[in-house]
Amino acid sequence: MDKLGLERDIDLALHLPLRYEDETRLTPLAAAREGDLLHVEGVVREARIELRPRRQFIVKLVEALGDAPGRIELILRFVNFYPSHQKTFAPGTRLRVRGELRGGFFGREIVHPVFKTVEPGAPLARELTPVYPTSAQLPQAYLRKAVAAGLSRARLDEILPPDLLPAGLPPLRESLYLLHHPPADISLHAIQEREHPAWQRIKFEELLAQQLSQLQAQRERAKLRAPMLRGSAGGLHEKLLAALPFQLTGAQRRVAEEIATDLGRPQPMNRLLQGDVGSGKTVVAALAAAVAMDAGWQCALMAPTEILAEQHFRKLIHWLAPLGIEVAWLTGSRKGKGRAAMLEKVASGAAQLVVGTHAVIQDDVHFARLGLAVIDEQHRFGVAQRLDLRRKLALQSLEPHLLMMSATPIPRTLAMTYFADLDVSTIDELPPGRTPIVTRVFAADRREQVIARVRDEVAKGSQVYWVVPLIEESEALDLQNATETHQQLGAVLPGTQVGLLHGRMPPAEKASVMALFSGGQMSVLVATTVIEVGVDVPNASVMVIEHAERFGLAQLHQLRGRVGRGSVASVCVLLYTGPLSQTGRDRLKAMAETTDGFEIARRDLEIRGPGEFMGARQSGDALLRFADLAQDGELLQCAREIAPRLLDRHPAAAQAQIRRWLGGKLEYLKA
């Protein structure tokens, strides 16, 4: 039960059915068709074990019409069975069985039906039978009893004041009892599709609890104290602006000012900086870091991979080292004396800027004065990791300011729910000089044509990424692996340097390969998704993604963003292996139709739903189990309007609502 998170009576009461089975009526076999889900009563005529084609247990059941058996026969087939089955299915036993009707070689049959013995005239169920989400170890019968017991014990009194409830919604107790035990005459469509008023009440309650928790987290954070970071006139911030070899876009200037204003306040900033691939988030982060360092505080920048962290490191060193800033480098691969020296610089405050992977938040890393933490690709980090980073300043009774960056823009409905406690800055403008990327979708049988195009591009002096999804053969997925593709492309492109980059290579080897590609000596780079974010090679103009149907939409968009970073016309080729699922088809269609990251994000949310889209923010738990952001916009808007009124006027009710729905997840909501 713990695995399902069912610790309290209210958790059991809120563990709602996935679907329902109708045991309130019997289906006459004469009226049944193949594929129908049957509920049949009959008497066992014969039961035996057969050994061909494999050992199985065969039961012949004669339909019971009234008290007497009829003449229509049904075969029950068990491939997996126990000795007790023979006793249960003794000839003459009356049974009710449920399952899908199939046409078999020896007549109509049900394979592995659900069954129970009954007496003649036994009453049928009066309610639909709930089927609950469960784990393999927990049978439905046990879970039904546990849920029914929890439902009877749980306190389901009305927490919300009547004047704050939307009109027309039934009471919570009535809604829950109906969803656990629906009467036989209920509209199955309305209840299965979650359109019934009882479902509307549950979804509203859940959305309200979520909005309350986010609003409360935001208000609690506003009570915390953070260092007031303000740059001085003619200080580091202005020097960096003057030294940059390019002009900021209007959008970059706007968001840099929003962040600088936040940093100057005594409350900790909790801001998300979002922008499409290549919109220039790193320079905005550098300007924020300059404000912090100018005020005498340290800044930490954490990225999910060493390649991306190193790219940030190189850019920041290039911009800030000439201005006298010392930048420390901390990753998992940095060990021994080099690491010890870096840790000493961080602890003493000599290193004003610390760049690295999750190694930045390890226990032995101590900051002298951490004022600003920047997390790149924040959805790739777990909630616990973000909490660890914030605790690095806890001893000083101050919180660091937090700036999270994401190249996966957040659709509006998601910003209104999961990110309701964040301030969001959006870079909605790409730097000048970027060329549009043309996206082409081809079936895998046109691979040779794609290789020919790659040969032409290399001859022109362009560079090419070729991305594959796996490093080694998998029996489950018949995919080309990185090593094979590397060898093949090396053979068909003689005289061309073809590199290989994957996650299992030692960091020094990865860095060496990346340096050759970045420097232009290597023309083709075969890689896994380690190059997904942040890698910036302006001369790369072709991106080939093999088995594109295996990638998520946001991932495909990130990969596509590795090209088109210079002035050369660029192309992204998506190679897929059929047959495509509907999801795969939708993803490839979206990629071909738009290069707008915000539109991509909107479609990605539609395809995947918020749980997957959000990644680690919920620490693996979908915060919204019942509400659907695409369909329940009106309920969400209503919950957003009611939440502040409830928190202000009825704080005890607001706390009870949060506890009822979210229990022990509150710590994660604050991350």
ABEGO torsion letter per residue (X at the ends): XAAAGBABAAAAAABBBABBBBAABBBBAAABBBGBBBBBBBBBABBBBBAOABBBBBBBBBBBBEABBBABBBBBBBABBBAAAAAAABBGBBBBBBEBBBBBAAEBBBBGBBBBBBBBGBBBBABBBBBBBBBAABBAAAAAAAAAAAAAABBABBABBAAABBBGBBBAAAAAAAAABBBAABBAAAAAAGABAAAAAAAAAAAAAAAAAAAAAAAAAAABBBBBBBBBBGBAAAAAAAABABBBBAAAAAAAAAAAAAAABABBBBBBBBBBBGAGAAAAAAAAAAAAAAAGBBBBBBBABAAAAAAAAAAAAAAAAAAGBBBBBBBAABBEAAAAAAAAAAAAGABABBBEBAAAABAABBBABBABBBBBGAAABBAAAAAAAAAAAAAAGBBBBBBBBBABBBBAAAAABAAAABBBBBBABBBBGBBBBBBBBBBAAAAAAAAAAAAAAAAAGBBBBBBBABABBBAABBBBBAAAAAAAAAAABBGBBBBBBBAABBAAAAAAAAAAAAAGABABBBBBAAAABGBBBAABABBBBBGAAABBAAAAAAAAAABGABABBBBBBBBBBOBBBAAAAAAAAAAAABABAAAAAAAAAAAAEAAAAAEAAAGGBBABAABBAAAAAAAAAAAAAAAAAAAAABAAAAAAAAAAAAEAAAAAAAX
